[in-house]
Each structure stands twice: as structure tokens, then as C-alpha cells.
Amino acid sequence: MINTGDKLLCTQGNDFYSEGKIYTVGRIVNNKYFQVLTADNDDHWYATLGDNGIYVSFDSMTAKSSKACFDEVFDEISYKSIV
């Protein structure tokens, strides 16, 4: 379950999210959609929690890569073991 304030590791980046960087979950919309704040934490895109994991989809006119993917970071120790 995703909660506001959770940390996500970007595993596939694009123009808005950098691979290997940690992002924060913003407002929860419902059990499938929620905000992922951008690097500035001033803006966000809506992410989907689906069968294929956590991702933000973009149309081809918005970003070169149509999808950014994320894994949930459970704690700082987990993150350090990934990188």
C-alpha cells in the first residue's frame, strides 16, 4: 500500500524523473492513482499502482520516454543496498 510521504526509487527515468533518484509520494487519489512529486517537489505527475508495478505514463508529445517506473523504498538501509 502506498501512503503520502513514502519514498520511491526511479528505476526507469524520462524527461521528468531521473533513474536512480528518490521521489516522494504526494496526495493519494484512490487505491490505484497517486501523485509522485518531481525533483523540485513543487509539481507532480499522477502515478499508477498496477499489476506491472508503479509507473507514470506520458503521451509521446510530453516526454521522450512514455513511461517512468518506480520501486518503493521501505527504509534508508533498503535504498543503500540497491545503489
MOPAC internal coordinates of N, CA, C and O (Angstrom, degrees):
PM7 1SCF
backbone

  N    0.0000 0     0.00 0     0.00 0    0    0    0
  C    1.4554 1     0.00 0     0.00 0    1    0    0
  C    1.5288 1   108.88 1     0.00 0    2    1    0
  O    1.2310 1   120.63 1   -46.82 1    3    2    1
  N    1.2981 1   116.40 1   133.18 1    3    2    1
  C    1.4538 1   122.93 1   179.03 1    5    3    2
  C    1.5241 1   108.89 1   -91.90 1    6    5    3
  O    1.2310 1   120.84 1   -41.11 1    7    6    5
  N    1.3296 1   115.99 1   138.89 1    7    6    5
  C    1.4644 1   121.66 1   178.43 1    9    7    6
  C    1.5232 1   110.16 1  -128.59 1   10    9    7
  O    1.2310 1   120.67 1   -25.67 1   11   10    9
  N    1.3178 1   116.33 1   154.33 1   11   10    9
  C    1.4574 1   121.20 1   174.85 1   13   11   10
  C    1.5314 1   108.65 1   -56.28 1   14   13   11
  O    1.2310 1   120.96 1   -46.39 1   15   14   13
  N    1.3283 1   115.77 1   133.61 1   15   14   13
  C    1.4590 1   120.83 1   179.76 1   17   15   14
  C    1.5201 1   114.19 1    93.78 1   18   17   15
  O    1.2310 1   119.89 1   167.13 1   19   18   17
  N    1.3460 1   117.81 1   -12.87 1   19   18   17
  C    1.4693 1   119.99 1   176.77 1   21   19   18
  C    1.5180 1   110.01 1   -61.06 1   22   21   19
  O    1.2310 1   120.75 1   -25.61 1   23   22   21
  N    1.3100 1   116.16 1   154.39 1   23   22   21
  C    1.4606 1   122.38 1   178.88 1   25   23   22
  C    1.5254 1   109.43 1  -104.32 1   26   25   23
  O    1.2310 1   121.26 1   -41.00 1   27   26   25
  N    1.3443 1   115.19 1   139.00 1   27   26   25
  C    1.4589 1   122.23 1   179.48 1   29   27   26
  C    1.5208 1   109.69 1  -124.50 1   30   29   27
  O    1.2310 1   120.47 1   -43.62 1   31   30   29
  N    1.3210 1   116.72 1   136.38 1   31   30   29
  C    1.4556 1   122.70 1   175.27 1   33   31   30
  C    1.5161 1   108.10 1   -94.75 1   34   33   31
  O    1.2310 1   120.25 1   -54.77 1   35   34   33
  N    1.3215 1   117.13 1   125.23 1   35   34   33
  C    1.4586 1   121.18 1   177.63 1   37   35   34
  C    1.5279 1   108.88 1   -76.18 1   38   37   35
  O    1.2310 1   120.53 1   -61.13 1   39   38   37
  N    1.3235 1   116.59 1   118.87 1   39   38   37
  C    1.4630 1   121.77 1  -178.69 1   41   39   38
  C    1.5204 1   112.35 1  -101.18 1   42   41   39
  O    1.2310 1   120.03 1   163.22 1   43   42   41
  N    1.3269 1   117.54 1   -16.78 1   43   42   41
  C    1.4617 1   123.40 1   173.66 1   45   43   42
  C    1.5129 1   106.80 1  -143.77 1   46   45   43
  O    1.2310 1   120.17 1   -67.50 1   47   46   45
  N    1.3091 1   117.28 1   112.50 1   47   46   45
  C    1.4558 1   121.30 1  -174.90 1   49   47   46
  C    1.5124 1   113.73 1   -93.77 1   50   49   47
  O    1.2310 1   121.60 1    -1.86 1   51   50   49
  N    1.3294 1   114.54 1   178.14 1   51   50   49
  C    1.4648 1   122.20 1   174.46 1   53   51   50
  C    1.5360 1   107.50 1  -157.39 1   54   53   51
  O    1.2310 1   119.86 1    24.53 1   55   54   53
  N    1.3091 1   117.86 1  -155.47 1   55   54   53
  C    1.4660 1   121.45 1  -176.26 1   57   55   54
  C    1.5343 1   113.15 1   -64.60 1   58   57   55
  O    1.2310 1   119.93 1   157.55 1   59   58   57
  N    1.3315 1   117.73 1   -22.45 1   59   58   57
  C    1.4544 1   121.39 1  -173.73 1   61   59   58
  C    1.5228 1   113.84 1  -108.55 1   62   61   59
  O    1.2310 1   119.99 1   154.60 1   63   62   61
  N    1.3081 1   117.63 1   -25.40 1   63   62   61
  C    1.4649 1   122.95 1  -178.38 1   65   63   62
  C    1.5237 1   109.06 1  -128.17 1   66   65   63
  O    1.2310 1   120.61 1   -47.29 1   67   66   65
  N    1.3340 1   116.44 1   132.71 1   67   66   65
  C    1.4632 1   121.72 1  -177.08 1   69   67   66
  C    1.5225 1   110.75 1   -97.06 1   70   69   67
  O    1.2310 1   121.10 1   -50.12 1   71   70   69
  N    1.3161 1   115.51 1   129.88 1   71   70   69
  C    1.4606 1   120.73 1   177.88 1   73   71   70
  C    1.5246 1   110.19 1   -57.76 1   74   73   71
  O    1.2310 1   120.57 1   -45.55 1   75   74   73
  N    1.3309 1   116.52 1   134.45 1   75   74   73
  C    1.4541 1   121.99 1   178.87 1   77   75   74
  C    1.5183 1   114.49 1    90.10 1   78   77   75
  O    1.2310 1   120.21 1   172.25 1   79   78   77
  N    1.3189 1   117.20 1    -7.75 1   79   78   77
  C    1.4630 1   121.13 1  -179.10 1   81   79   78
  C    1.5335 1   109.87 1   -94.76 1   82   81   79
  O    1.2310 1   120.97 1   -28.29 1   83   82   81
  N    1.3288 1   115.75 1   151.71 1   83   82   81
  C    1.4598 1   122.59 1   179.49 1   85   83   82
  C    1.5258 1   109.61 1   -94.45 1   86   85   83
  O    1.2310 1   120.62 1   -45.53 1   87   86   85
  N    1.3316 1   116.42 1   134.47 1   87   86   85
  C    1.4612 1   123.12 1   178.07 1   89   87   86
  C    1.5265 1   109.71 1  -124.39 1   90   89   87
  O    1.2310 1   120.93 1   -21.69 1   91   90   89
  N    1.3283 1   115.83 1   158.31 1   91   90   89
  C    1.4583 1   121.97 1  -176.20 1   93   91   90
  C    1.5241 1   110.71 1  -107.60 1   94   93   91
  O    1.2310 1   121.33 1   -40.02 1   95   94   93
  N    1.3277 1   115.06 1   139.98 1   95   94   93
  C    1.4592 1   121.11 1   175.75 1   97   95   94
  C    1.5225 1   108.08 1   -76.92 1   98   97   95
  O    1.2310 1   121.07 1   -48.52 1   99   98   97
  N    1.3343 1   115.56 1   131.48 1   99   98   97
  C    1.4620 1   121.62 1   175.92 1  101   99   98
  C    1.5212 1   110.32 1   -94.03 1  102  101   99
  O    1.2310 1   121.17 1    43.33 1  103  102  101
  N    1.2961 1   115.37 1  -136.67 1  103  102  101
  C    1.4658 1   122.04 1  -177.01 1  105  103  102
  C    1.5304 1   111.36 1   -66.77 1  106  105  103
  O    1.2310 1   120.79 1   -40.70 1  107  106  105
  N    1.3289 1   116.10 1   139.30 1  107  106  105
  C    1.4605 1   122.71 1   175.53 1  109  107  106
  C    1.5332 1   107.60 1   -87.36 1  110  109  107
  O    1.2310 1   120.49 1   -52.74 1  111  110  109
  N    1.3310 1   116.67 1   127.26 1  111  110  109
  C    1.4592 1   120.95 1   179.71 1  113  111  110
  C    1.5277 1   109.86 1   -87.52 1  114  113  111
  O    1.2310 1   120.78 1   130.07 1  115  114  113
  N    1.3236 1   116.10 1   -49.93 1  115  114  113
  C    1.4660 1   122.45 1   175.86 1  117  115  114
  C    1.5239 1   107.50 1  -160.87 1  118  117  115
  O    1.2310 1   119.34 1    13.28 1  119  118  117
  N    1.3308 1   118.86 1  -166.72 1  119  118  117
  C    1.4660 1   119.68 1  -175.57 1  121  119  118
  C    1.5255 1   113.46 1   -73.40 1  122  121  119
  O    1.2310 1   119.84 1   177.90 1  123  122  121
  N    1.3241 1   117.92 1    -2.10 1  123  122  121
  C    1.4650 1   121.11 1   179.34 1  125  123  122
  C    1.5305 1   113.44 1  -119.02 1  126  125  123
  O    1.2310 1   119.60 1   150.82 1  127  126  125
  N    1.3234 1   118.36 1   -29.18 1  127  126  125
  C    1.4614 1   121.88 1  -174.51 1  129  127  126
  C    1.5293 1   111.37 1  -121.23 1  130  129  127
  O    1.2310 1   121.59 1   -36.40 1  131  130  129
  N    1.3552 1   114.56 1   143.60 1  131  130  129
  C    1.4597 1   120.78 1   178.50 1  133  131  130
  C    1.5134 1   109.13 1  -158.45 1  134  133  131
  O    1.2310 1   120.52 1   -14.20 1  135  134  133
  N    1.3161 1   116.62 1   165.80 1  135  134  133
  C    1.4620 1   121.45 1   179.54 1  137  135  134
  C    1.5283 1   110.44 1   -85.14 1  138  137  135
  O    1.2310 1   120.98 1   -37.96 1  139  138  137
  N    1.3361 1   115.74 1   142.04 1  139  138  137
  C    1.4606 1   121.93 1   167.06 1  141  139  138
  C    1.5186 1   105.05 1  -118.35 1  142  141  139
  O    1.2310 1   120.96 1   -63.68 1  143  142  141
  N    1.3331 1   115.77 1   116.32 1  143  142  141
  C    1.4544 1   120.87 1  -177.59 1  145  143  142
  C    1.5216 1   110.11 1   -68.29 1  146  145  143
  O    1.2310 1   120.40 1   -32.62 1  147  146  145
  N    1.3251 1   116.84 1   147.38 1  147  146  145
  C    1.4639 1   120.60 1   176.39 1  149  147  146
  C    1.5219 1   109.10 1   -79.71 1  150  149  147
  O    1.2310 1   120.45 1    -0.55 1  151  150  149
  N    1.2977 1   116.75 1   179.45 1  151  150  149
  C    1.4660 1   122.09 1  -176.72 1  153  151  150
  C    1.5208 1   111.95 1   -56.58 1  154  153  151
  O    1.2310 1   120.41 1   147.00 1  155  154  153
  N    1.3289 1   116.82 1   -33.00 1  155  154  153
  C    1.4558 1   120.60 1  -178.60 1  157  155  154
  C    1.5239 1   112.03 1   -79.68 1  158  157  155
  O    1.2310 1   120.33 1   167.50 1  159  158  157
  N    1.3293 1   116.98 1   -12.50 1  159  158  157
  C    1.4626 1   123.47 1  -174.90 1  161  159  158
  C    1.5219 1   112.25 1    57.82 1  162  161  159
  O    1.2310 1   120.15 1  -164.92 1  163  162  161
  N    1.3289 1   117.31 1    15.08 1  163  162  161
  C    1.4606 1   121.61 1   176.03 1  165  163  162
  C    1.5223 1   111.20 1   -99.89 1  166  165  163
  O    1.2310 1   120.61 1   162.10 1  167  166  165
  N    1.3029 1   116.44 1   -17.90 1  167  166  165
  C    1.4546 1   121.62 1  -175.30 1  169  167  166
  C    1.5185 1   108.33 1  -134.26 1  170  169  167
  O    1.2310 1   120.41 1    -9.34 1  171  170  169
  N    1.3039 1   116.82 1   170.66 1  171  170  169
  C    1.4514 1   120.38 1  -178.78 1  173  171  170
  C    1.5234 1   110.62 1  -156.09 1  174  173  171
  O    1.2310 1   121.51 1   -14.96 1  175  174  173
  N    1.3212 1   114.71 1   165.04 1  175  174  173
  C    1.4552 1   123.41 1   167.87 1  177  175  174
  C    1.5140 1   105.82 1  -125.28 1  178  177  175
  O    1.2310 1   120.49 1   -19.78 1  179  178  177
  N    1.3139 1   116.67 1   160.22 1  179  178  177
  C    1.4673 1   120.54 1  -179.70 1  181  179  178
  C    1.5152 1   110.14 1   -91.78 1  182  181  179
  O    1.2310 1   121.29 1   -52.11 1  183  182  181
  N    1.3092 1   115.14 1   127.89 1  183  182  181
  C    1.4599 1   122.47 1  -179.50 1  185  183  182
  C    1.5234 1   109.68 1  -100.12 1  186  185  183
  O    1.2310 1   121.65 1   -20.36 1  187  186  185
  N    1.3179 1   114.44 1   159.64 1  187  186  185
  C    1.4553 1   122.30 1   176.64 1  189  187  186
  C    1.5147 1   108.57 1  -117.78 1  190  189  187
  O    1.2310 1   120.92 1   -43.72 1  191  190  189
  N    1.3065 1   115.85 1   136.28 1  191  190  189
  C    1.4559 1   121.95 1   171.87 1  193  191  190
  C    1.5168 1   105.35 1  -106.34 1  194  193  191
  O    1.2310 1   121.11 1   -73.91 1  195  194  193
  N    1.3426 1   115.49 1   106.09 1  195  194  193
  C    1.4546 1   120.09 1  -175.35 1  197  195  194
  C    1.5085 1   112.13 1  -131.82 1  198  197  195
  O    1.2310 1   120.81 1     9.58 1  199  198  197
  N    1.3122 1   116.06 1  -170.42 1  199  198  197
  C    1.4645 1   122.23 1   179.85 1  201  199  198
  C    1.5293 1   112.06 1   -61.26 1  202  201  199
  O    1.2310 1   120.33 1   153.65 1  203  202  201
  N    1.3341 1   116.97 1   -26.35 1  203  202  201
  C    1.4640 1   121.33 1  -179.16 1  205  203  202
  C    1.5178 1   112.33 1   -95.44 1  206  205  203
  O    1.2310 1   119.71 1  -164.98 1  207  206  205
  N    1.3171 1   118.16 1    15.02 1  207  206  205
  C    1.4540 1   121.67 1   178.40 1  209  207  206
  C    1.5137 1   112.50 1   100.91 1  210  209  207
  O    1.2310 1   121.04 1    25.36 1  211  210  209
  N    1.3303 1   115.62 1  -154.64 1  211  210  209
  C    1.4631 1   123.11 1  -178.02 1  213  211  210
  C    1.5156 1   107.98 1  -103.23 1  214  213  211
  O    1.2310 1   120.26 1   -51.65 1  215  214  213
  N    1.3394 1   117.11 1   128.35 1  215  214  213
  C    1.4542 1   119.10 1   179.74 1  217  215  214
  C    1.5251 1   110.78 1  -154.31 1  218  217  215
  O    1.2310 1   121.61 1   -21.86 1  219  218  217
  N    1.3333 1   114.53 1   158.14 1  219  218  217
  C    1.4549 1   122.86 1   172.40 1  221  219  218
  C    1.5144 1   105.72 1  -117.61 1  222  221  219
  O    1.2310 1   120.04 1   -54.67 1  223  222  221
  N    1.3180 1   117.52 1   125.33 1  223  222  221
  C    1.4646 1   122.05 1   179.50 1  225  223  222
  C    1.5236 1   109.93 1  -100.36 1  226  225  223
  O    1.2310 1   120.95 1   -37.40 1  227  226  225
  N    1.3207 1   115.78 1   142.60 1  227  226  225
  C    1.4569 1   122.66 1   179.61 1  229  227  226
  C    1.5143 1   108.62 1  -128.00 1  230  229  227
  O    1.2310 1   120.53 1   -32.63 1  231  230  229
  N    1.3358 1   116.59 1   147.37 1  231  230  229
  C    1.4567 1   117.54 1   171.84 1  233  231  230
  C    1.5206 1   108.00 1   -76.05 1  234  233  231
  O    1.2310 1   120.21 1   -19.25 1  235  234  233
  N    1.3009 1   117.20 1   160.75 1  235  234  233
  C    1.4681 1   121.21 1  -173.12 1  237  235  234
  C    1.5240 1   112.71 1   -66.29 1  238  237  235
  O    1.2310 1   119.28 1   162.74 1  239  238  237
  N    1.3168 1   118.99 1   -17.26 1  239  238  237
  C    1.4544 1   120.54 1   179.44 1  241  239  238
  C    1.5260 1   111.62 1   -84.63 1  242  241  239
  O    1.2310 1   119.82 1   165.02 1  243  242  241
  N    1.3419 1   117.95 1   -14.98 1  243  242  241
  C    1.4558 1   121.88 1  -177.18 1  245  243  242
  C    1.5220 1   112.34 1   -91.41 1  246  245  243
  O    1.2310 1   120.13 1   137.89 1  247  246  245
  N    1.3240 1   117.36 1   -42.11 1  247  246  245
  C    1.4596 1   121.56 1  -176.19 1  249  247  246
  C    1.5230 1   109.45 1  -141.78 1  250  249  247
  O    1.2310 1   120.88 1   -29.37 1  251  250  249
  N    1.3231 1   115.93 1   150.63 1  251  250  249
  C    1.4694 1   120.19 1   178.75 1  253  251  250
  C    1.5215 1   111.32 1   -62.40 1  254  253  251
  O    1.2310 1   120.49 1   137.34 1  255  254  253
  N    1.3246 1   116.66 1   -42.66 1  255  254  253
  C    1.4560 1   121.46 1   176.16 1  257  255  254
  C    1.5231 1   107.49 1   -97.16 1  258  257  255
  O    1.2310 1   120.57 1   -46.61 1  259  258  257
  N    1.3201 1   116.52 1   133.39 1  259  258  257
  C    1.4569 1   119.53 1  -174.06 1  261  259  258
  C    1.5198 1   113.65 1   -80.21 1  262  261  259
  O    1.2310 1   119.71 1   175.16 1  263  262  261
  N    1.3347 1   118.17 1    -4.84 1  263  262  261
  C    1.4643 1   119.54 1  -177.14 1  265  263  262
  C    1.5222 1   110.71 1  -148.22 1  266  265  263
  O    1.2310 1   120.92 1   -38.82 1  267  266  265
  N    1.3198 1   115.85 1   141.18 1  267  266  265
  C    1.4633 1   122.99 1   169.00 1  269  267  266
  C    1.5235 1   105.66 1  -117.44 1  270  269  267
  O    1.2310 1   120.35 1   -45.29 1  271  270  269
  N    1.3334 1   116.94 1   134.71 1  271  270  269
  C    1.4663 1   121.39 1  -176.06 1  273  271  270
  C    1.5244 1   110.46 1  -116.72 1  274  273  271
  O    1.2310 1   120.95 1   -27.84 1  275  274  273
  N    1.3327 1   115.78 1   152.16 1  275  274  273
  C    1.4558 1   121.87 1  -174.31 1  277  275  274
  C    1.5180 1   111.22 1  -140.10 1  278  277  275
  O    1.2310 1   121.09 1   -27.48 1  279  278  277
  N    1.3337 1   115.53 1   152.52 1  279  278  277
  C    1.4630 1   123.71 1   168.65 1  281  279  278
  C    1.5119 1   107.29 1  -119.82 1  282  281  279
  O    1.2310 1   120.72 1   -34.21 1  283  282  281
  N    1.3169 1   116.23 1   145.79 1  283  282  281
  C    1.4562 1   120.45 1   178.72 1  285  283  282
  C    1.5220 1   109.89 1   -75.17 1  286  285  283
  O    1.2310 1   120.26 1   -43.47 1  287  286  285
  N    1.3330 1   117.10 1   136.53 1  287  286  285
  C    1.4530 1   123.30 1   176.24 1  289  287  286
  C    1.5235 1   106.20 1  -101.68 1  290  289  287
  O    1.2310 1   120.67 1   -63.38 1  291  290  289
  N    1.3292 1   116.33 1   116.62 1  291  290  289
  C    1.4520 1   120.19 1  -174.70 1  293  291  290
  C    1.5193 1   112.72 1   -81.29 1  294  293  291
  O    1.2310 1   120.04 1   149.74 1  295  294  293
  N    1.3300 1   117.53 1   -30.26 1  295  294  293
  C    1.4568 1   121.25 1   176.20 1  297  295  294
  C    1.5197 1   108.49 1  -164.73 1  298  297  295
  O    1.2310 1   120.42 1    -7.33 1  299  298  297
  N    1.3079 1   116.81 1   172.67 1  299  298  297
  C    1.4679 1   121.70 1  -176.67 1  301  299  298
  C    1.5237 1   111.50 1   -62.67 1  302  301  299
  O    1.2310 1   119.63 1   144.82 1  303  302  301
  N    1.3118 1   118.31 1   -35.18 1  303  302  301
  C    1.4656 1   121.66 1   179.65 1  305  303  302
  C    1.5240 1   109.95 1   -64.08 1  306  305  303
  O    1.2310 1   120.00 1   138.65 1  307  306  305
  N    1.3305 1   117.60 1   -41.35 1  307  306  305
  C    1.4649 1   121.41 1   177.80 1  309  307  306
  C    1.5193 1   110.35 1   -61.42 1  310  309  307
  O    1.2310 1   120.38 1   136.83 1  311  310  309
  N    1.3365 1   116.88 1   -43.17 1  311  310  309
  C    1.4487 1   120.49 1  -179.86 1  313  311  310
  C    1.5150 1   111.21 1   -63.04 1  314  313  311
  O    1.2310 1   119.87 1   134.92 1  315  314  313
  N    1.3182 1   117.85 1   -45.08 1  315  314  313
  C    1.4659 1   121.46 1  -179.56 1  317  315  314
  C    1.5240 1   111.62 1   -62.96 1  318  317  315
  O    1.2310 1   119.65 1   149.29 1  319  318  317
  N    1.3238 1   118.28 1   -30.71 1  319  318  317
  C    1.4588 1   119.77 1   178.65 1  321  319  318
  C    1.5219 1   112.30 1   -75.84 1  322  321  319
  O    1.2310 1   120.21 1   160.85 1  323  322  321
  N    1.3560 1   117.20 1   -19.15 1  323  322  321
  C    1.4579 1   121.13 1   178.88 1  325  323  322
  C    1.5143 1   110.89 1   -80.62 1  326  325  323
  O    1.2310 1   120.18 1   138.89 1  327  326  325
  N    1.3476 1   117.25 1   -41.11 1  327  326  325
  C    1.4615 1   120.45 1  -175.23 1  329  327  326
  C    1.4884 1   113.82 1   -95.26 1  330  329  327
  O    1.2310 1   120.10 1   180.00 1  331  330  329

